[in-house]
């Protein structure tokens, strides 16, 4: 195969199609700033969508749980090794992505005899000047950085529409309650933008009321208001309850 470039390119194209087909039902995960840090949120049928990577880094994900966990553990090990060998200020997403996990994912994707990672990853980071930044990592190792927030979704139409709305919204001026409410609104509106891609697409919730009824809202913060070194904390049920009540 490697003696025939066309066959390799065809195999790569097939892998893209395969992964996209597997991920197309992945629900949107949003990462946006707010007055006191950054918020990551998304609905999930089962726990395991949002995690802490390091003191100032949060991870949102969609895809196969086993692949998500494998990459999460890799990131965790890399971050702590970097912090131990250098300093905690050297543990940045740009370094972890550029010199660590992104090249490994690209190599995995291009080795056509290996199973590809079935994931999309979303990151939020607060630097030591308390400025948020956001990153999106694709299954093939391609990553992007955003200043105003970012989204991942299995449906490209949903993702593109929500991303445009994030860019047009001043999330950084909102309180946590307002940011959660606006992020949920974009999630619901984004679901309306994504056209059905399969016969059973109508089985998935498309409104907040349906999502709260059938799934769990996972949300976490990187809060600069805390005095702890670790900025990460989970959004509490009491903070989510007003959204759930309003959606009914």
KEDREN-707690 format. One line per field, with one value per atom (N, C-alpha, C): x, y, z; residue number from 1; residue in one letter. Coordinates in steps of 0.001 Angstrom, whole numbers, plus 500000, padded with zeros to 6 digits. Layout:
<pts>
east = c(X,...)
north = c(Y,...)
up = c(Z,...)
k = c(NUM,...)
r = c(A,...)
</pts>
This chain:
<pts>
east = c(500831,500000,500860,501951,502759,503577,503665,504326,503386,502108,501113,500403,500864,500295,498785,498242,496796,496039,496521,495837,495907,497033,497147,496171,496085,495158,493715,493417,492071,491763,492760,492573,492348,493085,492911,491519,491064,489727,488656,488865,487927,487895,489078,489148,488401,488550,487796,486293,485839,484412,483955,484780,484446,484305,485293,485264,484096,483883,482788,481435,481298,480053,479848,480923,480833,480536,480989,480850,479617,478858,477819,476698,476537,475505,476041,477316,477906,477244,476866,476146,477103,476645,477521,478059,479316,479955,480489,480147,480551,481539,482493,483424,483441,483069,482950,483503,483911,484337,483127,483351,482368,483157,482482,483150,484322,484195,485196,485922,486027,486766,486237,486099,485643,484685,483725,482686,482750,482659,482552,481280,480414,479146,478692,477904,477315,476384,475431,474518,475083,474878,475410,474419,474314,473450,474069,475393,476103,477261,477676,478776,480061,480897,482189,482396,481959,482098,483059,483178,483987,484904,486180,487180,488148,488857,489998,491266,492119,493402,494520,494483,495492,494842,495580,495013,494197,494672,494046,493551,493355,492968,491786,490735,489563,489391,488803,488623,487161,486641,485332,485523,484626,484875,483582,483719,482672,483359,482681,483255,483208,484040,484062,484667,483961,484463,485852,486164,487484,488587,488340,489333,489479,488354,488399,489240,489015,489740,491226,491547,492957,493680,493060,493687,493702,492664,492640,493805,494023,495118,496472,496586,497829,498097,497068,497207,497545,496889,497129,498588,499088,500480,501448,501172,502043,502068,500892,500799,501561,501389,502063,503566,503982,505408,506045,505336,505824,505923,504907,504921,506025,506317,507364,508758,508972,510295,510616,509602,509809,509171,507986,507211,505768,504863,503448,503116,503923,503676,504035,504804,505149,504092,503118,502049,500975,501092,500135,499560,498354,497720,498482,499019,499772,500934,501644,502760,502264,501209,500692,500185,499560,499036,500135,500904,501908,502992,503463,504612,504246,502972,502597,501520,500274,499195,498793,498899,498496,499365,500705,501517,501208,500936,500624,499301,498304,497019,497135,497940,498153,498821,499839,500526,499576,498769,497792,496821,496353,495361,495954,497208,497820,498370,498454,498847,497584,497311,496003,495740,496758,496545,496141,496114,495707,494306,493578,492252,492395,491650,491742,491030,491411,490702,489337,488293,486942,486594,487209,487032,487139,486539,486830,486987,487986,488270,488203,487737,487598,488267,489043,489789,489519,489541,489538,490740,491366,492550,492520,492932,493109,494596,495200,496633,496877,498143,498466,498178,497696,497148,495625,495085,493637,492888,493564,492912,492549,491293,490882,491269,491513,491699,491096,490783,490037,490670,490653,491296,490364,490471,489688,490643,490565,491460,490635,490968,490241,490868,490141,490612,491877,492182,493365,494564,494453,495563,495541,494625,494536,493911,494542,493998,493957,493026,492807,492670,492990,492851,491807,491028,489984,490077,489697,489734,488367,487303,485971,485163,485725,484997,484995,484593,484606,483573,483316,482331,482817,482438,482595,481238,481015,479763,479986,479177,479249,478593,477777,477075,477738,478300,479047,478161,476910,476018,475763,475532,475364,476608,477751,479016,479297,479111,479391,478461,477172,476219,476519,476745,477028,478318,479340,480616,480441,479644,479396,478686,477729,477001,477913,478804,479759,480625,481084,481940,481209,479883,479098,478547,478790,478243,479350,479098,480094,479948,480354,480239,481084,482196,483120,482501,481416,480760,479623,479344,478194,478581,477629,477808,477716,478045,477956,476526,475552,474154,473746,474147,473808,474533,475808,476584,476012,475631,475002,473706,472897,471617,471832,472796,473052,473662,474550,475151,474088,473157,472067,471164,470938,470121,470790,472097,472815,472803,472893,472811,471477,470391,469063,468865,469270,469133,470018,471195,472099,471509,470784,470149,469125,468483,467497,468166,469425,470136,470640,470944,471474,470356,470428,469397,469545,468459,468538,469454,470366,471312,471053,470093,469783,468319,467811,466403,466041,466992,466701,467175,467484,467958,466890,465585,464515,464415,465159,465140,465941,466787,467620,466897,467084,466466,466914,465985,466306,465945,465306,464974,465601,465724,466285,465419,464096,463196,463435,463554,463808,465185,466168,467535,467632,467021,467029,466268,465239,464421,465163,465945,466557,468052,468712,470161,470555,471852,472407,473217,473024,473851,475143,476239,477556,478151,478635,479240,480321,481388,482486,483051,483746,484298,485798,486437,487757,487517,487464,487037,488218,488374,489441,489053,487809,487348,487829,488315,488761,490164,490466,491813,492672,492056,492790,493711,494747,495638,494919,494123,493345,492056,491881,490717,489490,489684,488604,487615,486340,485302,484079,483322,482101,480958,480132,478933,477961,477448,476632,475200,474501,473084,472230,472561,471795,471960,473117,473355,472662,472447,471802,470285,469764,468330,467469,467865,467034,466903,467948,467879,466903,466978,466087,464629,464378,463007,462482,463345,462927,462652,463294,463147,461852,461197,459975,458802)
north = c(498787,500000,501255,501242,502438,502728,501743,501988,502651,502754,503344,504472,505717,506859,506974,506645,506794,505882,504646,503710,504205,504821,505360,506512,507412,508540,508051,507020,506454,505856,505204,504620,505706,506811,507922,508525,508695,509234,508318,507009,506047,506138,506359,506495,507740,508849,510062,509762,509107,508796,507883,506906,505947,506648,507495,508176,509159,509908,510869,510186,509022,508254,507812,507379,506921,508066,509279,510418,511270,510965,511905,512109,511157,511328,511994,512387,513041,514373,514589,515798,516964,518196,519374,519537,519915,520313,521723,522645,524044,524419,525245,525832,527334,528102,529556,530260,531514,532278,532806,533235,534015,534947,535745,536804,536316,535135,534652,533400,533236,532078,531507,530164,529470,528356,528107,527104,526081,524788,523707,522941,522719,522052,521225,520209,519378,518354,517874,516833,515460,514498,513157,512110,511023,509924,509161,509226,508583,509474,509414,510274,509998,511025,510840,511715,512971,513902,515046,515405,516558,516154,516567,516138,517280,517087,517945,517301,518097,517607,518067,519346,519901,521065,521732,522775,523813,524180,525260,524804,523492,522938,521993,522199,521320,520719,519530,518780,518419,518674,518190,517237,516266,515242,514704,514091,513247,512114,510970,509834,508568,507614,506326,506496,506060,506256,505685,504549,503943,504808,505379,506252,507557,508098,509323,509089,507969,507675,507463,506802,506571,507898,508797,510088,510976,510873,511644,511238,509938,509464,509871,509854,510296,511764,512584,514007,514234,513476,513595,513280,512193,511803,512850,513347,514351,515625,516062,517310,517212,516109,515973,515770,515091,514932,516281,517077,518413,519292,519217,520005,519583,518282,517780,518132,517943,518178,519657,520484,521916,522694,523211,523899,523912,524228,524227,525282,526347,527371,526894,525815,525258,524289,523969,523068,523893,524004,524761,523857,524169,523367,523435,524609,524742,523745,523597,522648,521206,520909,519549,519098,520020,519683,519660,520732,520884,519814,519524,518620,517244,517039,515790,515020,515308,514430,514602,515817,516029,515228,515256,514422,512932,512484,511068,510696,511579,511307,511348,512259,512318,511039,510593,509359,508172,508105,507020,507026,508222,508301,507903,508244,507980,506565,505844,504435,503619,503345,502822,501402,500728,499371,499380,500570,500698,501315,500954,501541,503011,503914,505341,505660,506785,507268,507815,507387,507871,508956,510125,511203,512579,513538,514956,515515,516361,516888,518408,518949,520392,520757,521843,522222,523676,523931,525304,525438,526611,526865,528289,528460,529785,529977,531012,531221,531917,532209,532773,534269,534851,536206,536173,534966,534739,535031,534795,534948,533572,533393,532085,531913,530691,530338,528962,528652,527445,526755,525428,524648,523515,523181,522074,521113,519825,518811,517766,517548,516595,515209,514213,512826,512588,513452,513261,514074,514683,515436,516922,517373,518811,519550,520681,521445,522928,523601,525034,525711,526998,527792,528879,529152,530166,531042,532299,533223,533423,533325,533632,532404,531228,530001,529085,527838,526859,525780,524952,523885,522692,521490,520284,519617,518945,518231,517209,516158,515180,515667,516702,517281,518600,518675,519869,521108,520964,522121,522703,521830,522292,523025,522407,522965,524330,524458,525724,526827,526496,527522,527973,527020,527366,528159,527771,528489,529947,530166,531542,532342,531713,532412,532707,531797,532028,533241,533333,534449,535781,535747,536981,537336,536477,536683,537072,538082,538529,537725,536463,535592,536088,536742,537171,538190,538823,539811,539209,537917,537283,536628,536574,535814,534327,533477,532041,531633,532156,531816,532222,533413,533899,533100,532773,532016,530614,529972,528650,528711,529720,529874,530105,530970,531272,530076,529343,528155,527092,526926,525974,526413,527711,528223,527930,528145,527857,526360,525539,524089,523736,524274,523962,524511,525759,526350,525633,525216,524489,523170,522489,521223,521426,522596,522887,523132,523596,523912,522650,521627,520396,519602,519403,518634,517162,516392,514957,514251,513456,512759,511256,510793,509365,509173,508003,507737,507791,507417,507393,508647,509722,510948,511583,511286,511888,511243,510180,509545,510342,511241,512020,513308,513737,514992,516182,517044,518248,519516,519381,520538,520357,521458,521384,520528,520643,519858,518362,517947,516533,516108,516989,516663,516494,517405,517286,516044,515673,514523,513204,513127,511844,511769,512905,512930,513725,513819,514593,515755,516929,518072,518008,517788,517823,519200,519823,521145,521312,521992,522243,523626,524166,525512,525502,526487,526929,528301,528362,529582,530350,531592,532437,533031,532798,533347,532518,531318,530463,530834,530503,530723,529465,528394,527152,527237,526434,526386,525784,524752,524115,524910,525401,526227,525409,524127,523277,522926,523025,522491,522138,521171,520744,521703,522024,522827,521977,522530,521762,521580,520552,520375,521596,522296,523497,524600,524665,525674,525296,524004,523526,523513,523347,523175,524290,525591,526647,526478,526001,525751,524619,523589,522424,522824,523637,524077,524975,525861,526789,526071,524921,524210,523430,523173,522373,523128)
up = c(500000,500000,500000,500762,500901,499649,498720,497437,496459,496811,495923,496677,496489,497234,497106,495954,495773,496726,496898,497784,499236,499613,500966,501166,500180,500268,500329,499582,499597,500970,501563,502888,503938,503836,504778,504633,503405,503161,503751,503616,504180,505703,506318,507773,508241,507502,507838,507840,506784,506665,507786,508124,509182,510528,510878,512172,512243,511180,511172,511319,510703,510839,512284,512935,514314,515285,514942,515852,515587,514539,514100,515118,516051,517076,518335,518312,519476,519769,521030,521418,521653,521388,521539,522958,523036,524293,524086,524983,524851,525938,525576,526544,526286,527304,527144,528385,528241,529418,530175,531402,532150,533067,533856,534627,535457,536022,536977,536497,535170,534690,533402,533373,532165,532549,531672,531874,530747,531109,530126,530441,529434,529699,528501,528815,527774,528404,527624,528094,527746,528645,528429,528919,528161,528580,529740,529855,530953,531365,532622,533087,532315,532215,531567,530358,530448,529327,529644,530926,531327,532477,532381,533357,533679,534786,535112,534568,533931,533449,534380,534739,535644,536378,537228,538093,537329,536142,535381,534017,533847,532556,532727,531917,531914,530522,530496,529252,529062,527854,527447,526282,526128,525124,524535,523363,522804,522046,521976,521268,522099,521736,522419,523813,524860,526231,526465,525865,526074,525469,524298,523665,524439,524910,525721,526966,527646,528873,528605,527512,527179,526951,526213,525939,527179,527997,529251,530147,530283,531117,530546,529219,528585,528890,528757,529062,530529,531399,532830,533167,532604,532847,532303,531096,530491,531319,531775,532535,533850,534562,535850,535688,534622,534366,534028,533232,532869,534117,534981,536199,537152,537188,538079,537559,536251,535666,535500,535293,535065,536211,535966,537004,536568,537499,537146,536093,536020,535006,533601,533510,532201,531691,532518,532088,531389,530080,529278,528200,527768,526730,525419,525107,523864,523824,524938,525008,524958,525717,525742,524375,523649,522333,521273,521224,520166,520228,521424,521561,522118,522409,523034,522305,522645,522210,520742,520199,518808,517826,517937,517036,517168,518401,518606,517932,518001,517362,515848,515336,513883,513381,514102,513716,513768,514818,514931,513765,513375,512310,510963,510722,509419,509283,510393,510324,510092,508823,508421,508902,509407,509916,511398,512014,513412,513499,514543,514750,515119,514484,514810,516114,516716,517897,517477,518169,517881,518897,518753,519736,519082,519754,519576,520985,521170,522503,522509,523625,523813,525136,525139,526336,526704,528005,528526,529447,529408,530234,530760,532005,532590,532832,532219,532424,533757,534066,535379,535461,534366,534381,534426,534660,534761,533468,532341,531040,530490,530056,529529,528059,527679,526269,526054,524807,524489,523281,523307,522258,521825,520527,519980,519279,519645,519081,518348,517077,516257,516347,515892,515955,515139,514161,513319,513796,514984,515553,515249,514402,514090,515262,515679,516797,516475,517137,516940,518295,518334,519555,519348,520385,520334,521578,521438,522563,523219,522445,522962,523326,523154,523444,522241,522455,521370,521641,520613,520714,519909,520349,519545,519428,518309,518090,516988,517006,515933,514661,514767,513628,513256,512056,511638,511575,511170,511084,512472,513429,514809,515280,515064,515540,514929,513625,512936,513411,513600,514025,515449,516347,517742,517847,517079,517129,516708,515682,515222,516306,516990,518052,519251,519562,520650,520346,519108,518710,518810,518673,518677,520057,521047,522392,523368,524177,525152,526440,526385,527550,528720,528422,529476,530427,530026,530891,531703,531512,532160,533477,534388,535623,535290,536249,536026,535667,536403,536146,534734,534311,532982,531897,532149,531167,530977,532077,531986,531184,531474,530778,529287,528940,527537,526815,527478,526865,526596,527529,527318,526166,526071,524962,523617,523546,522304,521993,523044,522829,522179,522730,522205,520801,520574,519244,518233,518678,517787,517335,518238,517873,516759,516738,515690,514343,514385,513141,512438,513220,512633,511990,510700,510002,510340,510378,510686,509702,510235,509370,509337,510103,510085,510456,510166,510396,511881,512746,514169,514879,514111,514747,515626,515294,516080,517458,517713,519015,520038,519575,520475,520885,522131,522582,521729,521437,520668,521429,522579,523401,524782,525519,526868,527783,527628,528475,528273,527002,526708,527197,527017,527432,528947,529698,531160,531622,530881,531256,531037,529962,529587,529891,529944,530110,531350,531550,532666,532125,532680,532311,533115,532421,533047,532818,533864,533745,534799,534409,535329,535059,536071,535993,536218,535650,536084,536688,538020,538695,539280,538844,539387,540738,541174,542451,543639,543377,544462,544925,546172,546701,546568,546093,545910,544692,544683,543522,542320,542583,541520,541290,540081,539766,539388,539114,538608,539720,539398,540271,539443,539924,539240,539584,538607,538860,539674,540754,541693,541186,541683,541329,541662,542757,543127,542085,541446,540415,539094,538897,537664,537775,538990,539198,538587,538716,538087,536574,535919,534474,534167,534979,534798,534994,535997,536282,535164,534659,533605,532286,532070,530798,530717,531872,531883,531283)
k = c(1,1,1,2,2,2,3,3,3,4,4,4,5,5,5,6,6,6,7,7,7,8,8,8,9,9,9,10,10,10,11,11,11,12,12,12,13,13,13,14,14,14,15,15,15,16,16,16,17,17,17,18,18,18,19,19,19,20,20,20,21,21,21,22,22,22,23,23,23,24,24,24,25,25,25,26,26,26,27,27,27,28,28,28,29,29,29,30,30,30,31,31,31,32,32,32,33,33,33,34,34,34,35,35,35,36,36,36,37,37,37,38,38,38,39,39,39,40,40,40,41,41,41,42,42,42,43,43,43,44,44,44,45,45,45,46,46,46,47,47,47,48,48,48,49,49,49,50,50,50,51,51,51,52,52,52,53,53,53,54,54,54,55,55,55,56,56,56,57,57,57,58,58,58,59,59,59,60,60,60,61,61,61,62,62,62,63,63,63,64,64,64,65,65,65,66,66,66,67,67,67,68,68,68,69,69,69,70,70,70,71,71,71,72,72,72,73,73,73,74,74,74,75,75,75,76,76,76,77,77,77,78,78,78,79,79,79,80,80,80,81,81,81,82,82,82,83,83,83,84,84,84,85,85,85,86,86,86,87,87,87,88,88,88,89,89,89,90,90,90,91,91,91,92,92,92,93,93,93,94,94,94,95,95,95,96,96,96,97,97,97,98,98,98,99,99,99,100,100,100,101,101,101,102,102,102,103,103,103,104,104,104,105,105,105,106,106,106,107,107,107,108,108,108,109,109,109,110,110,110,111,111,111,112,112,112,113,113,113,114,114,114,115,115,115,116,116,116,117,117,117,118,118,118,119,119,119,120,120,120,121,121,121,122,122,122,123,123,123,124,124,124,125,125,125,126,126,126,127,127,127,128,128,128,129,129,129,130,130,130,131,131,131,132,132,132,133,133,133,134,134,134,135,135,135,136,136,136,137,137,137,138,138,138,139,139,139,140,140,140,141,141,141,142,142,142,143,143,143,144,144,144,145,145,145,146,146,146,147,147,147,148,148,148,149,149,149,150,150,150,151,151,151,152,152,152,153,153,153,154,154,154,155,155,155,156,156,156,157,157,157,158,158,158,159,159,159,160,160,160,161,161,161,162,162,162,163,163,163,164,164,164,165,165,165,166,166,166,167,167,167,168,168,168,169,169,169,170,170,170,171,171,171,172,172,172,173,173,173,174,174,174,175,175,175,176,176,176,177,177,177,178,178,178,179,179,179,180,180,180,181,181,181,182,182,182,183,183,183,184,184,184,185,185,185,186,186,186,187,187,187,188,188,188,189,189,189,190,190,190,191,191,191,192,192,192,193,193,193,194,194,194,195,195,195,196,196,196,197,197,197,198,198,198,199,199,199,200,200,200,201,201,201,202,202,202,203,203,203,204,204,204,205,205,205,206,206,206,207,207,207,208,208,208,209,209,209,210,210,210,211,211,211,212,212,212,213,213,213,214,214,214,215,215,215,216,216,216,217,217,217,218,218,218,219,219,219,220,220,220,221,221,221,222,222,222,223,223,223,224,224,224,225,225,225,226,226,226,227,227,227,228,228,228,229,229,229,230,230,230,231,231,231,232,232,232,233,233,233,234,234,234,235,235,235,236,236,236,237,237,237,238,238,238,239,239,239,240,240,240,241,241,241,242,242,242,243,243,243,244,244,244,245,245,245,246,246,246,247,247,247,248,248,248)
r = c(X,X,X,X,X,X,X,X,X,X,X,X,X,X,X,X,X,X,X,X,X,X,X,X,X,X,X,X,X,X,X,X,X,X,X,X,X,X,X,X,X,X,X,X,X,X,X,X,X,X,X,X,X,X,X,X,X,X,X,X,X,X,X,X,X,X,X,X,X,X,X,X,X,X,X,X,X,X,X,X,X,X,X,X,X,X,X,X,X,X,X,X,X,X,X,X,X,X,X,X,X,X,X,X,X,X,X,X,X,X,X,X,X,X,X,X,X,X,X,X,X,X,X,X,X,X,X,X,X,X,X,X,X,X,X,X,X,X,X,X,X,X,X,X,X,X,X,X,X,X,X,X,X,X,X,X,X,X,X,X,X,X,X,X,X,X,X,X,X,X,X,X,X,X,X,X,X,X,X,X,X,X,X,X,X,X,X,X,X,X,X,X,X,X,X,X,X,X,X,X,X,X,X,X,X,X,X,X,X,X,X,X,X,X,X,X,X,X,X,X,X,X,X,X,X,X,X,X,X,X,X,X,X,X,X,X,X,X,X,X,X,X,X,X,X,X,X,X,X,X,X,X,X,X,X,X,X,X,X,X,X,X,X,X,X,X,X,X,X,X,X,X,X,X,X,X,X,X,X,X,X,X,X,X,X,X,X,X,X,X,X,X,X,X,X,X,X,X,X,X,X,X,X,X,X,X,X,X,X,X,X,X,X,X,X,X,X,X,X,X,X,X,X,X,X,X,X,X,X,X,X,X,X,X,X,X,X,X,X,X,X,X,X,X,X,X,X,X,X,X,X,X,X,X,X,X,X,X,X,X,X,X,X,X,X,X,X,X,X,X,X,X,X,X,X,X,X,X,X,X,X,X,X,X,X,X,X,X,X,X,X,X,X,X,X,X,X,X,X,X,X,X,X,X,X,X,X,X,X,X,X,X,X,X,X,X,X,X,X,X,X,X,X,X,X,X,X,X,X,X,X,X,X,X,X,X,X,X,X,X,X,X,X,X,X,X,X,X,X,X,X,X,X,X,X,X,X,X,X,X,X,X,X,X,X,X,X,X,X,X,X,X,X,X,X,X,X,X,X,X,X,X,X,X,X,X,X,X,X,X,X,X,X,X,X,X,X,X,X,X,X,X,X,X,X,X,X,X,X,X,X,X,X,X,X,X,X,X,X,X,X,X,X,X,X,X,X,X,X,X,X,X,X,X,X,X,X,X,X,X,X,X,X,X,X,X,X,X,X,X,X,X,X,X,X,X,X,X,X,X,X,X,X,X,X,X,X,X,X,X,X,X,X,X,X,X,X,X,X,X,X,X,X,X,X,X,X,X,X,X,X,X,X,X,X,X,X,X,X,X,X,X,X,X,X,X,X,X,X,X,X,X,X,X,X,X,X,X,X,X,X,X,X,X,X,X,X,X,X,X,X,X,X,X,X,X,X,X,X,X,X,X,X,X,X,X,X,X,X,X,X,X,X,X,X,X,X,X,X,X,X,X,X,X,X,X,X,X,X,X,X,X,X,X,X,X,X,X,X,X,X,X,X,X,X,X,X,X,X,X,X,X,X,X,X,X,X,X,X,X,X,X,X,X,X,X,X,X,X,X,X,X,X,X,X,X,X,X,X,X,X,X,X,X,X,X,X,X,X,X,X,X,X,X,X,X,X,X,X,X,X,X,X,X)
</pts>
